[in-house]
Amino acid sequence: MLDGFTAEILARVQFAFTISFHIIFPAFSIGLASFLAVLNALWLWKREETYLDLFNYWKKIFAVAFGMGVVSGIVMSYQIGTNWSVFSDKAGPVVGPLMAYEVLSAFFLEAGFLGIMLFGRKRVGDGLHMFATALVALGTLASATWILSVNSWMQTPAGFGMNELGQFVPEDWWAIVFNPSFSYRLVHMVLAAYLTTALVVGAVGGLHLLRDQANAAARRMFSMAMWMLVLVTPLQIYAGDLHGLNTLEHQPAKVMAMEGHYDSHPDGAPLILFGIPNPDEKRIDYAIEIPKLSSLILKHDLNAPLDGLDTIPDEDEPPVAIVFWSFRIMIALGFAMLGLGAWAALARLRGRLYSAPMLHRLAILMGPAGFVAVLAGWITTEVGRQPFTVYGLLRTSDSLAPVAAPAVATSLIAFIVVYFFVFGAGTWYIVSMMRKPVVDHVLEDERDAAQDDGPVLAVGEEAAVRDKSEEG
């Protein structure tokens, strides 16, 4: 079935497949960890049972998502070592320590306090439990920081030298960690994680409001999610604009592919809304465009010149069609989030936030949109960097391990089969938990707590105890 593909193509497909599965779980757990910290803090401050109920509801979902993220991350490390060992050898002196810092300072922080957050409230008290919850949230953010630093260095390498073996060696760790694109990517990714979580929470809240508009927990989670959309979506659009300007400065070929600019425009470039990239003829067929708007967005000047892919050697061009469409999917979903937030704000002003079934249905429909937007953004970032792994310095074709195509094909097929069974079951379980109302989770917690408070009696023993109590 995969006989016609080279080892490089198969290895790239395997990397794309594994990272696509992996990224959706950290994107969700980053936002959900912070949401849990906010819920716990509000419970301690206001002592409203709704906040505690929501915390107990979402912490179970977080635990499953966190576990799947850990498993998928291990597989990522495995396939990088087997398929991309030349990259590991050449970039290892820079990338290796950063990944080690992520494990030591971030993952251990998350894993070390996760048990206390999930099970320790009655054992350690509210104060220490809040401390542990905050550190889990901090750990997820720290993990994202290190990972984004690694990826950003591969996009905009800095602070390194080359040794006699052709390896990248660190010369300035500050320049490596805080490379030119790091801050833009970090802000963009963290905001994306928060929006992803807000959309999921809003979808769950909308689902339960359709069943019962008086559900206090559903009202609270839906309200909080819509506030997040209203406040964060405009910030994300602004952060994305800044990120695009930074990309134009350091990776102009990527922006050319995103915009679909095969040709240079000396007197102002149009914004191509839609079209079909034609790589053979080097043009966008059936283009729907707005004259000079791309120059206004990227240069803040209608008549500013913009270079096209005709200034880039053919062998250095990224795959235009993939980048062109993934970028538009991300942008379209971003404005859809803005629209949902605006509708929710209007409904709130009219006092109909909890009695607007069409709004709740749209929130449910938009539930997966954050994951799709994150995937589209990562595709734009990673495919737009091609044909390099370290931008402009190390080609993807030179990063491949000496592996045979059949071996890569076999492992890819195995990954596909196992992933769809394991992660399909995990995702189904998470969705099934979301479908259950908060009250059901509260009753389960109370039953579990009752079992923990004393020995479990057999049926006959329980009846005997009850008879004695009635006689007394």
C-alpha positions as CSV (number, residue, x, y, z in Angstrom):
1,M,0.0,0.0,0.0
2,L,2.9,2.4,0.8
3,D,5.4,0.9,-1.7
4,G,5.6,4.0,-3.9
5,F,6.8,6.3,-1.1
6,T,10.4,7.0,-0.2
7,A,11.7,6.6,3.4
8,E,11.8,10.4,3.7
9,I,8.2,10.9,2.7
10,L,7.1,8.1,5.0
11,A,9.1,9.5,7.9
12,R,7.6,12.9,7.4
13,V,4.1,11.4,7.3
14,Q,4.8,9.5,10.5
15,F,6.1,12.6,12.2
16,A,3.0,14.6,11.0
17,F,0.7,11.8,12.2
18,T,2.3,11.5,15.7
19,I,2.7,15.2,16.4
20,S,-0.9,15.9,15.2
21,F,-2.2,13.4,17.8
22,H,0.2,14.7,20.5
23,I,-0.4,18.4,20.2
24,I,-4.1,18.3,20.8
25,F,-3.7,16.9,24.3
26,P,-1.1,19.4,25.6
27,A,-3.2,22.2,24.0
28,F,-6.2,21.0,26.0
29,S,-4.3,20.3,29.3
30,I,-2.5,23.7,29.3
31,G,-5.8,25.5,29.3
32,L,-7.6,23.1,31.5
33,A,-5.0,23.1,34.2
34,S,-5.3,26.9,34.5
35,F,-9.1,26.6,34.5
36,L,-8.9,24.2,37.4
37,A,-6.6,26.5,39.3
38,V,-9.2,29.4,38.8
39,L,-12.1,27.2,39.9
40,N,-10.2,26.0,43.0
41,A,-9.3,29.6,43.9
42,L,-12.9,30.8,43.4
43,W,-14.1,28.0,45.6
44,L,-11.7,29.0,48.4
45,W,-12.6,32.6,48.0
46,K,-16.4,32.4,47.7
47,R,-17.2,29.0,49.1
48,E,-19.9,28.4,46.5
49,E,-20.4,24.7,46.0
50,T,-20.8,25.2,42.2
51,Y,-17.1,26.0,41.9
52,L,-16.1,22.9,43.8
53,D,-18.5,20.7,41.8
54,L,-17.0,22.0,38.6
55,F,-13.5,21.5,39.8
56,N,-14.2,17.8,40.7
57,Y,-16.0,17.4,37.3
58,W,-13.1,18.8,35.1
59,K,-10.3,17.3,37.1
60,K,-11.2,13.8,36.0
61,I,-11.3,14.9,32.4
62,F,-7.9,16.6,32.9
63,A,-6.4,13.4,34.3
64,V,-7.3,11.3,31.3
65,A,-6.2,14.0,28.8
66,F,-2.9,14.5,30.7
67,G,-2.3,10.7,30.6
68,M,-2.9,10.5,26.8
69,G,-0.6,13.5,26.3
70,V,2.2,11.7,28.2
71,V,1.8,8.5,26.2
72,S,1.8,10.3,22.8
73,G,4.8,12.4,23.9
74,I,6.8,9.2,24.5
75,V,6.0,8.0,21.0
76,M,7.1,11.3,19.6
77,S,10.5,10.8,21.2
78,Y,10.8,7.3,19.9
79,Q,10.1,8.2,16.3
80,I,12.5,11.1,16.3
81,G,15.2,8.8,17.5
82,T,14.5,6.1,15.0
83,N,13.7,8.2,11.9
84,W,15.6,11.4,12.4
85,S,18.8,10.4,14.1
86,V,21.0,12.6,11.9
87,F,19.0,15.6,13.0
88,S,19.4,14.4,16.6
89,D,23.1,14.1,16.1
90,K,23.6,17.5,14.5
91,A,21.2,19.5,16.6
92,G,21.4,17.5,19.8
93,P,23.9,19.7,21.6
94,V,21.4,22.5,21.4
95,V,18.0,20.7,21.4
96,G,18.9,18.0,23.9
97,P,19.6,20.2,26.9
98,L,16.4,22.2,26.3
99,M,14.3,19.0,26.2
100,A,16.0,17.8,29.4
101,Y,15.2,21.1,31.1
102,E,11.5,20.6,30.1
103,V,11.5,17.2,31.7
104,L,13.3,18.2,34.9
105,S,11.7,21.6,35.5
106,A,8.2,21.2,34.0
107,F,7.1,17.6,33.6
108,F,8.4,16.6,37.1
109,L,6.5,19.6,38.5
110,E,3.3,18.5,36.8
111,A,3.6,14.8,37.7
112,G,4.8,15.5,41.2
113,F,1.8,17.5,42.3
114,L,-0.8,15.9,40.0
115,G,-1.7,13.3,42.6
116,I,-2.2,15.9,45.3
117,M,-4.4,17.9,43.0
118,L,-6.5,14.9,42.1
119,F,-6.8,13.1,45.4
120,G,-5.3,15.1,48.2
121,R,-7.8,17.8,49.2
122,K,-9.0,15.9,52.3
123,R,-5.5,14.7,53.2
124,V,-3.4,17.9,52.9
125,G,-6.0,20.6,53.4
126,D,-7.3,23.4,51.2
127,G,-4.2,25.5,51.3
128,L,-1.7,22.9,50.2
129,H,-4.1,21.5,47.7
130,M,-4.5,25.0,46.1
131,F,-0.7,25.2,46.0
132,A,-0.4,21.9,44.3
133,T,-3.1,22.8,41.8
134,A,-1.3,26.1,41.0
135,L,2.0,24.2,40.5
136,V,0.3,21.8,38.1
137,A,-0.9,24.7,36.0
138,L,2.5,26.4,36.2
139,G,4.1,23.1,35.2
140,T,2.0,22.9,32.0
141,L,2.9,26.5,31.1
142,A,6.6,25.8,31.8
143,S,6.5,22.7,29.6
144,A,5.0,24.7,26.8
145,T,7.7,27.3,27.3
146,W,10.6,24.8,26.8
147,I,8.9,23.0,23.9
148,L,8.2,26.3,22.1
149,S,11.8,27.4,22.7
150,V,13.0,24.3,21.0
151,N,10.7,24.7,18.1
152,S,11.3,28.4,17.8
153,W,15.1,27.8,17.7
154,M,14.5,25.4,14.8
155,Q,12.5,28.2,13.0
156,T,14.9,31.1,13.9
157,P,18.2,29.6,15.0
158,A,20.5,31.9,17.1
159,G,23.2,31.7,19.7
160,F,25.1,28.7,18.2
161,G,28.3,27.8,16.4
162,M,29.3,24.8,14.3
163,N,32.0,22.4,15.3
164,E,34.3,20.2,13.1
165,L,31.7,17.4,13.1
166,G,29.0,19.7,11.6
167,Q,27.1,19.9,14.8
168,F,25.2,22.9,16.1
169,V,26.9,23.8,19.5
170,P,25.7,26.4,22.0
171,E,27.5,29.6,22.4
172,D,24.9,31.8,24.0
173,W,22.1,30.0,25.9
174,W,20.1,33.3,26.4
175,A,20.1,33.8,22.6
176,I,19.2,30.2,22.0
177,V,16.2,30.1,24.5
178,F,15.0,33.6,23.7
179,N,15.5,33.4,19.9
180,P,13.9,35.9,17.6
181,S,10.5,34.1,17.2
182,F,10.2,32.6,20.7
183,S,8.1,35.2,22.5
184,Y,5.6,35.4,19.6
185,R,5.2,31.7,19.3
186,L,4.8,31.2,23.1
187,V,2.1,33.8,23.4
188,H,0.3,32.6,20.3
189,M,0.3,29.0,21.5
190,V,-0.7,29.7,25.1
191,L,-3.6,31.8,24.0
192,A,-4.6,29.1,21.5
193,A,-4.6,26.6,24.4
194,Y,-6.8,28.8,26.5
195,L,-9.2,29.3,23.6
196,T,-9.3,25.6,22.9
197,T,-10.2,24.8,26.5
198,A,-12.8,27.6,26.5
199,L,-14.5,26.2,23.4
200,V,-14.7,22.7,25.0
201,V,-16.0,24.0,28.3
202,G,-18.5,26.2,26.4
203,A,-19.7,23.2,24.3
204,V,-20.2,21.1,27.5
205,G,-22.0,24.0,29.2
206,G,-24.2,24.6,26.1
207,L,-25.0,20.9,25.9
208,H,-26.3,20.8,29.5
209,L,-28.1,24.1,29.2
210,L,-30.1,22.6,26.3
211,R,-31.2,19.9,28.7
212,D,-31.8,22.2,31.7
213,Q,-31.5,26.0,31.5
214,A,-31.6,26.2,35.3
215,N,-28.5,24.0,35.8
216,A,-26.3,26.1,38.0
217,A,-23.1,24.3,37.1
218,A,-23.8,24.5,33.3
219,R,-24.6,28.2,33.6
220,R,-21.4,28.9,35.4
221,M,-19.1,27.0,33.0
222,F,-20.8,28.4,30.0
223,S,-20.5,32.0,31.3
224,M,-16.9,31.6,32.1
225,A,-16.1,30.0,28.7
226,M,-17.9,32.8,26.9
227,W,-16.0,35.5,28.9
228,M,-12.8,33.8,27.8
229,L,-13.8,34.0,24.2
230,V,-14.8,37.6,24.4
231,L,-11.5,38.7,26.1
232,V,-8.9,36.4,24.6
233,T,-10.0,36.0,20.9
234,P,-9.2,39.7,20.1
235,L,-5.8,39.3,21.9
236,Q,-5.1,36.1,19.9
237,I,-5.9,37.9,16.6
238,Y,-3.5,40.7,17.5
239,A,-0.8,38.3,18.7
240,G,-1.2,36.4,15.4
241,D,-0.7,39.6,13.5
242,L,2.5,40.3,15.4
243,H,3.7,36.7,14.8
244,G,3.0,37.1,11.1
245,L,5.2,40.2,11.0
246,N,8.0,38.4,12.8
247,T,7.7,35.5,10.4
248,L,7.9,37.9,7.4
249,E,11.1,39.2,8.8
250,H,12.8,35.9,9.5
251,Q,11.0,33.4,7.2
252,P,9.7,35.3,4.2
253,A,9.2,32.2,2.1
254,K,6.7,30.9,4.6
255,V,4.7,34.1,4.4
256,M,4.8,34.0,0.6
257,A,3.3,30.5,0.7
258,M,0.7,31.6,3.3
259,E,-0.4,34.5,1.1
260,G,-0.2,32.6,-2.1
261,H,2.2,35.1,-3.6
262,Y,4.0,33.3,-6.4
263,D,4.9,36.6,-8.0
264,S,6.4,39.7,-6.5
265,H,4.3,42.8,-6.2
266,P,6.3,46.1,-6.4
267,D,3.3,48.4,-6.1
268,G,1.3,46.7,-3.4
269,A,0.3,43.0,-3.0
270,P,-3.4,41.8,-3.0
271,L,-4.9,39.7,-0.2
272,I,-5.9,36.4,-1.8
273,L,-9.0,35.2,0.1
274,F,-9.5,32.0,-1.8
275,G,-8.1,30.2,-4.8
276,I,-6.4,27.0,-5.9
277,P,-2.6,26.9,-5.8
278,N,-1.2,25.7,-9.1
279,P,2.5,24.8,-8.4
280,D,3.2,23.7,-12.0
281,E,2.2,27.1,-13.4
282,K,3.3,29.0,-10.3
283,R,0.0,30.8,-9.8
284,I,-3.2,30.8,-7.8
285,D,-6.1,29.7,-10.1
286,Y,-9.6,31.2,-9.6
287,A,-8.2,33.7,-7.1
288,I,-10.6,35.9,-5.1
289,E,-8.6,38.8,-3.9
290,I,-8.7,42.3,-2.4
291,P,-6.2,44.6,-4.1
292,K,-3.2,45.8,-2.0
293,L,-4.7,44.6,1.3
294,S,-1.8,42.2,1.9
295,S,0.7,45.0,1.8
296,L,-1.5,47.0,4.2
297,I,-1.6,44.1,6.6
298,L,2.1,43.1,6.4
299,K,3.7,46.4,5.8
300,H,1.0,48.9,7.0
301,D,1.2,50.6,3.6
302,L,-1.1,50.0,0.7
303,N,1.6,50.5,-1.9
304,A,4.5,48.7,0.0
305,P,6.3,46.2,-2.3
306,L,6.2,42.5,-1.3
307,D,8.5,39.8,-2.7
308,G,7.0,36.6,-4.1
309,L,8.2,33.1,-4.4
310,D,9.8,34.1,-7.8
311,T,12.7,35.4,-5.6
312,I,13.2,32.0,-3.9
313,P,15.0,29.1,-5.5
314,D,12.6,26.3,-6.4
315,E,14.4,23.9,-4.1
316,D,13.9,26.2,-1.1
317,E,10.1,26.7,-1.6
318,P,7.8,25.2,0.9
319,P,4.7,23.2,-0.3
320,V,2.5,26.1,-1.1
321,A,-0.9,24.4,-1.3
322,I,-0.7,22.9,2.2
323,V,0.5,26.1,3.8
324,F,-2.0,28.2,1.9
325,W,-5.0,26.2,3.0
326,S,-4.0,25.4,6.6
327,F,-3.4,29.1,7.1
328,R,-6.9,30.0,5.9
329,I,-8.5,27.3,8.0
330,M,-6.8,28.8,11.1
331,I,-7.8,32.3,10.2
332,A,-11.4,31.4,9.4
333,L,-11.8,29.5,12.7
334,G,-10.3,32.5,14.6
335,F,-12.9,34.8,13.2
336,A,-15.6,32.2,13.9
337,M,-14.5,32.2,17.6
338,L,-14.7,36.0,17.5
339,G,-18.2,35.8,16.2
340,L,-19.3,33.3,18.8
341,G,-17.9,35.5,21.6
342,A,-19.7,38.6,20.1
343,W,-23.0,36.7,20.0
344,A,-22.5,35.5,23.6
345,A,-21.7,39.1,24.7
346,L,-24.9,40.4,23.0
347,A,-27.0,37.6,24.6
348,R,-25.5,38.5,28.0
349,L,-26.4,42.1,27.6
350,R,-30.0,41.1,26.7
351,G,-30.2,38.7,29.7
352,R,-30.5,35.7,27.4
353,L,-27.1,34.0,27.8
354,Y,-28.7,30.9,29.4
355,S,-31.9,30.9,27.3
356,A,-30.6,31.1,23.8
357,P,-30.8,27.5,22.3
358,M,-29.3,28.6,19.0
359,L,-26.3,30.1,20.8
360,H,-25.9,26.9,22.8
361,R,-26.0,24.7,19.6
362,L,-23.4,26.9,18.0
363,A,-21.2,26.6,21.0
364,I,-21.5,22.8,20.8
365,L,-20.7,22.9,17.1
366,M,-17.6,25.0,17.8
367,G,-16.4,22.7,20.6
368,P,-13.7,21.0,18.4
369,A,-12.8,24.2,16.6
370,G,-9.9,25.0,18.9
371,F,-8.2,21.7,18.2
372,V,-8.7,22.1,14.4
373,A,-7.2,25.6,14.6
374,V,-4.2,24.4,16.6
375,L,-3.6,21.7,14.1
376,A,-3.9,24.1,11.2
377,G,-1.5,26.5,12.9
378,W,1.1,23.8,13.5
379,I,0.8,22.6,9.9
380,T,1.3,26.2,8.7
381,T,4.4,26.5,11.0
382,E,6.0,23.1,10.3
383,V,5.2,22.7,6.6
384,G,6.1,26.3,6.0
385,R,9.6,25.7,7.4
386,Q,10.3,23.1,4.7
387,P,12.5,22.0,3.1
388,F,14.5,22.6,6.3
389,T,14.5,21.2,9.8
390,V,16.7,23.9,11.1
391,Y,15.6,26.8,9.0
392,G,18.1,27.7,6.2
393,L,20.8,25.5,7.7
394,L,19.8,21.9,7.8
395,R,17.6,20.3,5.2
396,T,15.0,17.7,6.0
397,S,16.5,15.4,3.4
398,D,19.8,15.6,5.3
399,S,18.2,15.0,8.7
400,L,16.9,11.5,7.9
401,A,18.3,8.4,9.6
402,P,19.6,5.6,7.3
403,V,16.4,3.7,7.5
404,A,14.6,1.7,4.8
405,A,11.2,2.7,3.5
406,P,9.6,-0.7,4.4
407,A,10.7,-0.4,8.0
408,V,9.2,3.1,8.3
409,A,6.0,2.0,6.5
410,T,5.6,-0.9,9.0
411,S,6.0,1.3,12.0
412,L,3.6,3.9,10.5
413,I,0.9,1.4,9.9
414,A,1.4,0.1,13.5
415,F,1.1,3.6,14.8
416,I,-2.1,4.3,12.9
417,V,-3.8,1.1,14.1
418,V,-2.7,1.4,17.7
419,Y,-3.4,5.2,17.9
420,F,-6.9,4.8,16.6
421,F,-7.7,2.1,19.1
422,V,-6.0,3.6,22.2
423,F,-6.6,7.3,21.6
424,G,-10.0,6.6,20.1
425,A,-11.1,4.8,23.3
426,G,-9.6,7.6,25.4
427,T,-11.3,10.3,23.5
428,W,-14.6,8.4,23.6
429,Y,-14.3,8.1,27.4
430,I,-13.6,11.8,27.7
431,V,-16.6,12.7,25.6
432,S,-18.8,10.2,27.6
433,M,-17.7,12.0,30.9
434,M,-18.6,15.4,29.3
435,R,-22.0,14.1,28.4
436,K,-22.8,13.3,32.0
437,P,-24.2,16.2,34.1
438,V,-22.1,17.6,36.9
439,V,-24.5,16.3,39.5
440,D,-23.7,12.7,38.5
441,H,-20.0,13.3,39.1
442,V,-20.8,14.9,42.5
443,L,-22.8,11.8,43.6
444,E,-20.0,9.5,42.5
445,D,-17.5,11.6,44.5
446,E,-19.8,11.4,47.6
447,R,-20.2,7.6,47.2
448,D,-16.4,7.2,46.8
449,A,-15.8,9.4,49.9
450,A,-18.3,7.4,51.9
451,Q,-16.4,4.2,51.0
452,D,-13.1,5.8,52.0
453,D,-14.5,6.8,55.4
454,G,-15.0,3.3,56.7
455,P,-14.7,-0.4,55.9
456,V,-16.9,-1.7,53.1
457,L,-19.5,-4.1,54.5
458,A,-20.8,-7.2,52.8
459,V,-24.6,-7.3,52.0
460,G,-25.4,-9.5,55.0
461,E,-23.2,-7.5,57.4
462,E,-24.9,-4.3,56.2
463,A,-28.3,-5.7,56.8
464,A,-27.3,-6.9,60.3
465,V,-26.0,-3.5,61.2
466,R,-29.2,-1.8,60.0
467,D,-31.4,-4.3,62.0
468,K,-29.4,-3.6,65.2
469,S,-29.7,0.2,64.7
470,E,-33.5,-0.2,64.2
471,E,-33.8,-2.3,67.4
472,G,-31.8,0.4,69.3
